[in-house]
Amino acid sequence: MDTSSWLRIEEHPDANRILDALGGLLERGQIKAPPEVFKELKQVGVVEGWIKLHQSEIEVNRNNDLEYLQKVGEVTHKFPGMVGVRSGKEKADPYVVALAACGVPDPCVWVVVADETLAKRPNRKIPTACKAFGVDCDGFEDMLRREFPNDGW
């Protein structure tokens, strides 16, 4: 789950309902994010407290895994615009894509959840990178509809 989706929750009028629903996914081990996402999440109100409470269950740190780091490098090389080199801060996007692309050690299919549109600068966006690396990518509300089809999202 990318930073953009966590920020989307904070803006949503049903933020508490969403966090409650995400609790079920968390229990099943279906919400994961690299440490770089947590570095980007600063002061996101209601969501921040929930994330801090569950960070150890969500965070997947593979920064000692050579295959994963190579995949981060491949994503960065192929999509340098998404890295934000000139901004001076490291972005989580290539790490999110690489984590899903590697998928190991979990044998299930990983889907990136990101609330980025392709309207402007598509080569800087997670959905474009996911497609290039054979990873499915959903918007946040699409994920809610898929995972909770009877909840009216």
C-alpha positions as CSV (number, residue, x, y, z in Angstrom):
1,M,0.0,0.0,0.0
2,D,1.5,3.3,-1.1
3,T,1.6,6.6,0.8
4,S,-1.0,8.1,-1.6
5,S,-3.6,5.6,-0.4
6,W,-3.0,6.2,3.3
7,L,-3.4,10.0,2.6
8,R,-6.6,9.2,0.7
9,I,-8.1,7.6,3.9
10,E,-7.4,10.7,5.9
11,E,-9.4,12.8,3.4
12,H,-12.3,10.4,3.2
13,P,-15.4,11.2,5.3
14,D,-15.6,7.6,6.4
15,A,-12.0,7.3,7.6
16,N,-12.9,5.4,10.8
17,R,-15.1,3.0,8.8
18,I,-12.3,2.4,6.4
19,L,-9.7,1.8,9.1
20,D,-12.1,-0.7,10.7
21,A,-12.4,-2.5,7.3
22,L,-8.7,-2.5,6.9
23,G,-8.4,-4.2,10.3
24,G,-9.8,-7.4,8.7
25,L,-7.3,-7.2,5.9
26,L,-4.5,-6.6,8.4
27,E,-5.6,-9.7,10.4
28,R,-5.2,-11.8,7.2
29,G,-1.8,-10.3,6.5
30,Q,-3.0,-8.5,3.4
31,I,-1.7,-5.0,4.0
32,K,2.1,-4.6,3.5
33,A,4.4,-1.6,2.8
34,P,8.1,-1.0,2.8
35,P,9.7,1.1,5.5
36,E,10.0,4.0,3.0
37,V,6.2,4.5,3.1
38,F,6.3,5.1,6.8
39,K,9.0,7.7,6.3
40,E,6.7,9.6,4.0
41,L,3.7,9.5,6.4
42,K,4.1,12.4,8.7
43,Q,1.2,13.9,10.6
44,V,-1.7,12.3,8.9
45,G,-4.1,12.7,11.8
46,V,-6.4,9.8,12.6
47,V,-4.6,7.5,10.2
48,E,-1.2,8.2,11.8
49,G,-2.3,6.7,15.1
50,W,-3.8,3.6,13.5
51,I,-0.7,3.1,11.3
52,K,1.7,3.5,14.3
53,L,-0.3,0.9,16.2
54,H,0.0,-1.6,13.4
55,Q,3.3,-0.7,11.8
56,S,5.1,-3.8,12.8
57,E,2.4,-5.9,11.1
58,I,2.4,-3.9,7.9
59,E,6.0,-3.1,7.4
60,V,8.1,-5.5,5.3
61,N,11.7,-4.6,5.5
62,R,13.7,-6.3,2.7
63,N,16.6,-3.9,2.6
64,N,19.0,-6.8,3.1
65,D,17.5,-8.8,0.3
66,L,19.7,-8.6,-2.8
67,E,16.9,-9.6,-5.2
68,Y,14.6,-7.0,-3.8
69,L,17.3,-4.2,-3.9
70,Q,18.1,-5.2,-7.5
71,K,14.4,-4.8,-8.4
72,V,14.3,-1.4,-6.7
73,G,17.3,-0.5,-8.9
74,E,15.5,-1.7,-12.0
75,V,12.3,0.3,-11.2
76,T,14.4,3.3,-10.5
77,H,16.4,2.9,-13.7
78,K,13.3,2.4,-15.9
79,F,11.3,5.2,-14.2
80,P,13.7,7.8,-12.9
81,G,11.0,10.4,-12.8
82,M,9.1,8.6,-10.1
83,V,12.2,8.7,-7.8
84,G,12.3,12.5,-7.2
85,V,16.0,12.8,-7.4
86,R,15.9,16.6,-7.5
87,S,13.6,16.8,-4.6
88,G,16.3,15.8,-2.2
89,K,14.1,13.2,-0.4
90,E,13.8,9.5,-1.1
91,K,10.4,8.5,-2.4
92,A,8.8,5.2,-1.5
93,D,7.3,4.5,-5.0
94,P,10.1,2.3,-6.4
95,Y,10.2,0.3,-3.2
96,V,6.4,-0.3,-3.3
97,V,6.6,-1.5,-6.9
98,A,9.7,-3.7,-6.2
99,L,8.1,-5.2,-3.1
100,A,5.0,-6.3,-5.1
101,A,7.1,-7.4,-8.1
102,C,9.3,-9.7,-5.9
103,G,6.4,-11.0,-3.9
104,V,8.7,-13.4,-2.1
105,P,8.7,-14.9,0.6
106,D,4.9,-14.7,0.4
107,P,3.6,-17.0,-2.4
108,C,0.4,-15.1,-2.9
109,V,-0.2,-12.5,-5.7
110,W,0.7,-9.0,-4.6
111,V,-1.4,-6.0,-5.7
112,V,-0.2,-2.5,-5.3
113,V,-2.8,0.0,-3.9
114,A,-2.0,3.5,-5.0
115,D,-4.2,6.6,-5.6
116,E,-2.3,8.0,-8.4
117,T,-3.9,9.0,-11.7
118,L,-2.1,8.9,-15.1
119,A,-3.5,12.2,-16.2
120,K,-0.2,14.1,-15.8
121,R,3.2,12.6,-16.2
122,P,2.3,8.9,-16.5
123,N,5.9,7.8,-16.5
124,R,6.3,9.1,-13.0
125,K,3.3,7.2,-11.6
126,I,3.1,3.9,-9.9
127,P,0.4,2.3,-12.2
128,T,2.7,2.7,-15.2
129,A,5.7,1.1,-13.4
130,C,3.5,-1.7,-12.1
131,K,2.3,-2.5,-15.6
132,A,5.9,-2.6,-16.8
133,F,6.9,-5.1,-14.1
134,G,3.8,-7.3,-14.4
135,V,2.2,-6.1,-11.1
136,D,-1.5,-5.4,-10.7
137,C,-2.4,-1.9,-9.4
138,D,-5.7,-0.8,-7.9
139,G,-6.9,2.6,-6.7
140,F,-7.8,2.7,-3.0
141,E,-11.6,2.7,-3.5
142,D,-11.3,-0.1,-6.2
143,M,-9.5,-2.2,-3.5
144,L,-12.3,-1.5,-1.0
145,R,-14.9,-2.5,-3.6
146,R,-13.0,-5.7,-4.5
147,E,-12.3,-6.8,-0.9
148,F,-15.7,-5.7,0.6
149,P,-18.2,-6.1,-2.2
150,N,-21.2,-6.0,0.1
151,D,-20.2,-2.9,2.0
152,G,-21.3,-0.2,-0.5
153,W,-18.0,1.3,-1.3
